[in-house]
């Protein structure tokens, strides 16, 4: 039996239950960096290993070997139990794993939590395992559609999927909506993370840790670790003044938050959201919160 979960903390928590089999941590931050369409599994592993190294989170050759070993072990397993949470980080890993397993012969089961796994007590974790569900065709179909839409260079199909809902995977649609909120908003040109960070500084948070904690508290399902959040803060440099570790808003940020300026005109972008590459000061796609839709900005 192979147990698959989101990272090393959860892996250790599950291992402590003493269940039969091995626990595999799925170490990739899919909401960060390129996950482009029309690549083979081998090509995608190379893209992800390069990104993880470029972000300073891994050594490229080591990351590639780990991704190769991870995928091989998953495909070789005859019985797989998936342990994932409700947030964006986990739901993207879940659909990737299900997509990889879709055409195999393994018996696949899902132990899915509406809380973070490391918040659960051992009896709660055991109850989650005991209530696991068998993955069927409807789960594989929903995951496959989501994985394809997430990797598309056109995010409108993903927005449509969110509006339709994902009843077989109930945490997936809300998580994907949170992903879409990482596109610049039509109203102020900021992503939700950027807006929450700036508003935290405006509200009195003065160092990076305090901003991270304040922004995380506003999440319905916190998904971003501190290292990902630091990347977001670094992109906000034109709007934030760092005075020896003390943060304050630049005048341009005050204008954006007041609705007198557009954030995307100040923040030159070169980043990926799944299969969408956002480049330059006028990204091609924006998020319309009121409509629940991604709209073309060109």
N, C-alpha and C positions, 0 to 999 in steps of 0.2 A: 504494500500500500504506500502511495506517495501522497503526502500532505503538501499543499502549495499555499503559501501565504505571502503577505505584502513586504516583509522585511525581517531583519534579524531580531528585533525586539519581540515581535509576534511569534517568530520561529521558536525562540527560547521559551516563551509562555506556553506554546502548544507542546513542545518537547517535554515540559515538566508534567504534563498530564499522563505520560507513560503509555500513550497509545501505540499500537503496532505500526511499524513502518518508519519511513524517513520523512523529515520536514525540509522542504525546499523553499528558500526565500527568493521571491521574484524581484530582483533588485534592478528596477528601472523606473525613472521619473518621466512617464510618458506625457504628462502635461507640459513638459519642458522640452524644447528642441524639436528637430524634424522627425516626423513619422510619415513620410511621403507615400503616396499610392504607387501602384504598378512596380513594386520591387519584389523580388523573391525574398524568402525568409533569410537566405544567406546575405543578400544585399542589404536588407533592413538591419540585420545584426551589425554589419560593418558601419552603417550610418549612425546607429545608436552608440556603438563603441567610440566612434570618433567624437560624437557630441559629448559623451560623458567625460572623455579625456579633455576636450576643449573647455568644458565647464570647470575643470579642476577636480572632478569627483572620482577619477579613476585613471589608471595607466591604460592607454588604448589597447595594447596587445593583451594585457591581462583581462580587461573588460570583454574583449572579443572572445577569448577562450572561455570565460565564465558564461557568456550568453550562449555560446555553442553547446557547452556542457549542459546548461540549464534546459535548452530546447530538446536535446537528445534524451535526457533523463525523463522529461515529460512525455515524449512520444513513446518511450519504451515501457512506461508504466501500464500495468493491467488494471489497476484500480487507483483512482485519484479522488482525493477529497480537497475541495477548494475552500479556503478560509479567507473571506474578504469582508471588508467593511463597506459602509454606505457612501463614503466620500469619493471625490473625483479621482484621486490618486489610485485608490483600490479598484474602482469600477472600470477604469481604463485597463488596468492589469487583468481584471477578470475577463473582459471581452477579448483581449489578446490571447489569453490562455484558452478560452473556449473556442476561438477561431482555430488555434493550433490543434485542438483535440477533435474538431468537428468531424473529420473523416476517418477517425481511428476506431479501434475496437475496445478501448478502455471503458470500464464502468466509471462514470463521473458523478460525483455528489457534491453538493454545495452546502456549506455551513456559513451562512451570511448574517452579519450583525448590523443592527442599526446604531451601534455604539462602537467606539474604537476598541479593538481586541485587548489591548493592554490595560483598558479600564475594567475589564471583566474579571471577576474572581474565578479561581479554579472551578468551583461548582457551576458557575454560569457558563464557563467555556465548555465544560463537560455536557451541560444541557444543550448548548448550541450544537455540539457534535451529535448528540443523541437525536436531535430534531432535524438533522441534515436532510436535504431532498435530493432525489435522483434527477439528474439533468436529462431532459428529453429534447425532442426535435424543436419544440417551440423556443427553448432556451438557446440552443445553438443558432437558430434562425435569427432571433433578436440580437444576439451577440455579433453574428456575422454582419448584419445590416449596420449595426452601430460602428463596428471596426472599420468597415468600408467607408461609411460616411465621415468618420473622424479623420481618416487618411485622405479624403478627397481634397483637391485644391479649391473646390467650390463648397463653402460651408452651408449652403442653403438646404441641402439634403439632410444635414445633421439637425438643423433647426426644425425641419418638417418632422423628423423622427421624434424630437422632443415634444412637439405639439401632439403627435399621435399617441405618445406614451409607450411604455415598455412593460406591460402588465406581468409578463413572465419573469422579468428582472426589475422589481419595483424601485430599486434605488438608482437604476441606470439613468432614466430620463432626467431626474433632478440633478444628478451629477453632470450630465452632458450640458444641461442648461447653465450650470456654473462655469463649465468650460467656455461656452459661448459668451459669457460675461467678461471673458478675458480679451475679447475684441474691443477696440476703442468704441466708446458709446457715442451715439449720434448727437447727444446733447452737449457733452463737454470734451469729447475726444480722449477720455481716460478709460482705462480698464477698471473693473471693480476693485481689483487689488490696489491699483495706483490710487484710486479715489479714497479707499479706506486708509491707506498709508498717509496720504496728505491730510485727511481729516483727523487722523490720530495726532499728527504733529500740530495741527491747528487747535486741537483740544488739549494740548499740554504735554504730550509725550515728547521726550527730548533726546533719547538715545535709541539706537537701532532695536535693542531688545524690547524696550517699552512700546515702540511702534509696532513691532511684530506681535506682541501680546495683545495690544489694543485692536489691531486689525483682525487677528484670529478670533477674538471674542465675538466679532460681528458675523462670523461664518455660521451658516446653518449646519454645515458638516465640514469642519476644518480639514483641509487636505494638503496644505503647503507647509513643508518643513522650513526651518530657518534659513538653510542655505539657498533654497529657491527664492525665499523672500528677499534675501540680500541681493540677488540678481535683479529683482524688481526695483529695489531701492536704488541700485546703481543706475538703472535706466532712467530714474527720476532726477538724476543729478541737476539738470537745468532748472528744476523747480524746487530743489532743496539746497539749503546752505548748510554745510557741515563745518562747524567751528570746533575743531579738536574733539570730535565725537559728540558734540551737542548740535542737534538739528533744529533748524527753523525754516519757515517757508520763505522762498524767494518771492519778490514782488510778482513775478509771472505766475506763480502758483496761486497767489491770492486772487489774481484776475481770473484764472481758470475756475477756481472754486466759486467765485462770485458770478460766473456766467458771462464775464466780459471778454474772455479769450477761449480759444480751443486748444486743448492739451496736445492733440496730435500735431499741431503746427509747430509746437515747441520741442516735442520729443521725437527726434528722428528714430525710426524703428528699423530694426533688422532682426527679426525673430520669427520663429515658427510656432504655430498653433496646430498641432497634428499635421495635416497635409497642406496647410495654408501658410505661405511665406509672406509675411508682412514686411514691406520695405519702404523706406523713405518717410518724409514728413506727412504724406497723405496716403495712408494705407488704403488698399482697395476695398476692404470690407469693414462695416461697422455694425455694432449691436444696437438694436432698437428694443429697449426694455419693455416699453408699453405694448408694443406689438408682438413681443416674443419672437423676433425675426432678425436674421442677419441681412443687411441691405448693402448693395454695391455703392461705393462712394465715388465711382467714376462713371 
